[in-house]
Amino acid sequence: MTVSLDLDFVRRQFPALADGYVYMDNAGGSQTLKSVVDRIGEYLLTSDVQLGATYRVSQTAGERVAAGEAAMARYINAVDPGEVVMGSSTSLLLKILSWTLSQKFRAGDEIIVCHGDHEANIAPWQDLTAKGIAVKSWLMDPETLEPDLDDLEKLITPRTRLVAVHHISNILGTINPIRKIADLVHRHGALICVDGVAYAPHRAIDVQAMDVDFYAFSFYKVYGPHYALLYARKELLDQIPGINFDFIDKGAYRFQPGNVNFEFAWGMTGLPDYIKQLAARHFPDEDLSERQSIERGFDLIAAHEEQLSARLLDFLNSRQSVRIIGHPSADRNKRVPTVSFVVDSMNSDTVTLATDPHNIGIRFGDFYAKRLIADLGLIQKQGVVRVSMVHYNTLEEVDRLIEILDRTLPE
Ligand SMILES: Cc1ncc(COP(=O)(O)O)c(C=O)c1O
């Protein structure tokens, strides 16, 4: 028997959804879990002191922050909590990574960046040209709109030190085969840095299964506050010079000057707990480990998301005037419900201006994936129209959007 997601339960965990507004700009930022907000409040109201002292409240604060880091490490299936670096945003964490890691690189070394990426995983590497490092572009295949592994193989040389690539493009919604890419990159002795921002809200993250060296994502798109995580394989992290004070010479703290945001570290324990609760609620008779709960929870999410994609894509595919920018099918193994499209004879901003008055939040633009939008020739079009859904969206909400689009778009 297939178990379907209990949407009433899901939506109750996100108080903002009660206002009836249709939030479909989730790839920009998702709504926040009450459990996360409660824990942020709990930290600030009951343990807002400096860590590391001998008195009781300071001990509690330290335990909460450590528990937050450990929970995040388990959430992404890292081997060690010391592999998790926290920061204010993915953009900043990747900038810190490129700055520090490049101290191990030499002039003449090469880096490959993928043109489907958000600029956060391009610009920090591009900046290294100032150090004499060559940066090559891995273009998306214009037919499939996917990064082609044969193309990557042609770009890699013995001087390639790192390949930067996205797990899912924030425009296309297509899931890239990260394990295959990582295997190829590692066969050539290079490192892989993956932007997981557009993937993290939709699927369980398993850094060991993907065999990645670096993986980053932002919690404000995964039901939490403006805070972000960088995974770095321990043996690599230990070799990279940090940016903190000299006397801080161990672990992830070397990359967290001023330390982490304590209340967010504790607050984010609400995320794995929510996914585990989902699994427990839907599979009450199964004795699931924490990892299995996270995977089963996201299986439920993926199945529901596939229905959302299918409803919207069926409509869009039925319109002659619409071109989907990304995978045309809803298959959960291929895509998430981040659906972009352009319309003949209408610029993308015109479409969203028509939906705005109906209390539906979608948006148009390049979403900082500027190279992809330029390569696709969509700058003049004002980029794409993007409808980015997550598991708390409902089929009724998709129907509301379709009703407006049906009136707005030419046949
Ligand atoms: C795919 C992708 N990568 C990276 C980022 C940058 O994340 P942050 O705002 O945390 O720097 C974004 C933000 O929109 C994104 O969509």
PDBQT file of the ligand as one rigid body, heavy atoms in Angstrom, charges set to zero:
ROOT
HETATM    1  C1  LIG A 501      21.277  27.102  -6.117  1.00  0.00    +0.000 C 
HETATM    2  C2  LIG A 501      21.730  28.159  -5.172  1.00  0.00    +0.000 A 
HETATM    3  N1  LIG A 501      22.997  28.174  -4.748  1.00  0.00    +0.000 NA
HETATM    4  C3  LIG A 501      23.463  29.093  -3.896  1.00  0.00    +0.000 A 
HETATM    5  C4  LIG A 501      22.650  30.084  -3.424  1.00  0.00    +0.000 A 
HETATM    6  C5  LIG A 501      23.217  31.102  -2.486  1.00  0.00    +0.000 C 
HETATM    7  O1  LIG A 501      22.802  30.837  -1.185  1.00  0.00    +0.000 OA
HETATM    8  P1  LIG A 501      23.016  31.934  -0.052  1.00  0.00    +0.000 P 
HETATM    9  O2  LIG A 501      21.950  32.971  -0.243  1.00  0.00    +0.000 OA
HETATM   10  O3  LIG A 501      22.883  31.185   1.237  1.00  0.00    +0.000 OA
HETATM   11  O4  LIG A 501      24.370  32.492  -0.237  1.00  0.00    +0.000 OA
HETATM   12  C6  LIG A 501      21.330  30.137  -3.836  1.00  0.00    +0.000 A 
HETATM   13  C7  LIG A 501      20.432  31.225  -3.378  1.00  0.00    +0.000 C 
HETATM   14  O5  LIG A 501      19.449  31.536  -3.968  1.00  0.00    +0.000 OA
HETATM   15  C8  LIG A 501      20.853  29.154  -4.727  1.00  0.00    +0.000 A 
HETATM   16  O6  LIG A 501      19.583  29.147  -5.156  1.00  0.00    +0.000 OA
ENDROOT
TORSDOF 0
